[in-house]
Amino acid sequence: NKSAIRSVRRRREEAREGTGLASEHGTLLGALNKPYKFTPQMFDVWCRLLRQLPQAKLVVIQYKHYWEAPDNLRREAAQRGIDPRRVVAAGEGNQSFFLELGAGMDLFLDTSAPLSNGHTTVADMLWA
């Protein structure tokens, strides 16, 4: 129903404001797992999504132990023909921040790498 859709949209907008992503417009695709779980093959799939959704942005977390990952992903995106500004880094935070970040995404992207998929991250995003 229309009021439920409005409620979800309002919640997503509030979550984006609360996590510093309010200025990001378009569809936000959240790849919120730790970057060691990202594979070149999976990043190819994500870049194909970005090509097909020109207003979409890929949101990753700039984890303190993987501080270089967002820049590396931007470089990889550019090599695949994607504007590197479409890879957006969100700050790292506590569990509440992480859930709020997930609530601000339009779609959560899992890694699906063998033995390294989202596990708890996926469960968290379902609850967000």
C-alpha positions as CSV (number, residue, x, y, z in Angstrom):
1,N,0.0,0.0,0.0
2,K,1.1,3.6,-0.6
3,S,1.5,4.6,3.1
4,A,3.8,1.6,3.7
5,I,5.9,2.6,0.7
6,R,6.1,6.2,1.9
7,S,7.1,5.0,5.4
8,V,10.0,2.9,3.9
9,R,11.2,5.8,1.8
10,R,11.1,8.2,4.8
11,R,13.0,5.6,6.9
12,R,15.7,5.3,4.1
13,E,16.0,9.1,3.9
14,E,16.4,9.4,7.7
15,A,19.0,6.7,7.7
16,R,21.0,8.4,4.9
17,E,20.9,11.6,6.9
18,G,22.1,9.8,10.0
19,T,25.0,8.2,8.3
20,G,26.3,11.1,6.2
21,L,24.9,9.9,2.9
22,A,22.1,12.5,2.7
23,S,23.8,14.2,-0.3
24,E,24.0,10.9,-2.2
25,H,21.1,10.8,-4.7
26,G,20.0,7.9,-6.8
27,T,20.0,4.2,-6.0
28,L,22.5,3.2,-3.3
29,L,23.9,-0.3,-3.7
30,G,25.5,-1.3,-0.4
31,A,28.6,-3.6,-0.5
32,L,29.1,-3.4,3.3
33,N,31.2,-6.5,3.9
34,K,34.9,-6.3,4.7
35,P,36.8,-5.8,1.5
36,Y,38.9,-8.9,1.7
37,K,35.6,-10.7,0.8
38,F,35.4,-8.9,-2.6
39,T,36.7,-10.8,-5.6
40,P,37.5,-9.3,-9.0
41,Q,34.7,-11.5,-10.5
42,M,32.1,-10.1,-8.0
43,F,33.3,-6.5,-8.6
44,D,32.8,-7.2,-12.3
45,V,29.1,-8.0,-11.6
46,W,28.7,-4.9,-9.4
47,C,30.2,-2.8,-12.2
48,R,27.8,-4.3,-14.7
49,L,25.0,-3.3,-12.3
50,L,26.4,0.3,-12.2
51,R,26.5,0.4,-16.0
52,Q,22.8,-0.7,-16.2
53,L,21.8,1.7,-13.5
54,P,23.4,5.0,-14.4
55,Q,22.0,6.9,-11.3
56,A,23.3,4.2,-8.9
57,K,26.3,4.4,-6.6
58,L,28.2,1.7,-4.9
59,V,28.6,2.3,-1.2
60,V,31.4,0.6,0.7
61,I,32.7,1.1,4.2
62,Q,36.1,2.7,4.8
63,Y,37.2,0.3,7.5
64,K,40.2,1.5,9.5
65,H,42.1,-1.7,8.9
66,Y,41.4,-1.5,5.2
67,W,41.7,2.2,4.7
68,E,43.0,1.9,1.2
69,A,40.1,-0.3,-0.1
70,P,37.8,2.5,-1.3
71,D,40.6,4.1,-3.4
72,N,41.5,0.7,-4.8
73,L,37.9,0.1,-5.7
74,R,37.6,3.5,-7.4
75,R,40.7,2.7,-9.5
76,E,39.2,-0.7,-10.4
77,A,35.9,0.9,-11.3
78,A,37.6,3.3,-13.6
79,Q,39.4,0.5,-15.3
80,R,36.0,-1.1,-15.9
81,G,34.6,2.2,-17.4
82,I,32.8,3.3,-14.3
83,D,33.2,6.9,-13.0
84,P,35.1,6.4,-9.8
85,R,33.0,9.0,-8.0
86,R,30.2,6.5,-8.1
87,V,32.1,4.4,-5.5
88,V,31.2,6.1,-2.2
89,A,33.0,5.4,1.1
90,A,31.0,5.6,4.3
91,G,32.7,5.9,7.6
92,E,33.1,3.0,10.0
93,G,31.0,3.0,13.1
94,N,29.5,1.0,15.9
95,Q,26.7,-1.6,15.4
96,S,24.0,1.0,15.5
97,F,25.7,3.0,12.9
98,F,26.1,-0.1,10.7
99,L,22.5,-1.0,10.9
100,E,21.5,2.6,10.1
101,L,23.8,2.5,7.1
102,G,22.1,-0.6,5.9
103,A,18.7,0.9,6.3
104,G,19.8,3.7,4.0
105,M,20.6,1.3,1.1
106,D,18.3,0.6,-1.7
107,L,19.9,-2.8,-2.3
108,F,22.4,-4.8,-0.3
109,L,25.0,-6.6,-2.3
110,D,26.5,-9.8,-0.9
111,T,29.9,-11.1,-1.9
112,S,28.8,-14.7,-2.4
113,A,32.5,-15.7,-2.5
114,P,33.0,-19.3,-1.6
115,L,33.2,-19.6,2.2
116,S,33.3,-15.8,2.5
117,N,29.9,-14.5,2.0
118,G,28.1,-12.0,4.2
119,H,26.9,-14.3,7.0
120,T,26.2,-11.9,9.9
121,T,26.3,-8.9,7.6
122,V,23.4,-10.3,5.6
123,A,21.4,-11.0,8.8
124,D,22.1,-7.4,10.0
125,M,20.9,-5.9,6.7
126,L,17.6,-7.9,6.9
127,W,17.0,-6.5,10.4
128,A,18.0,-2.9,9.3
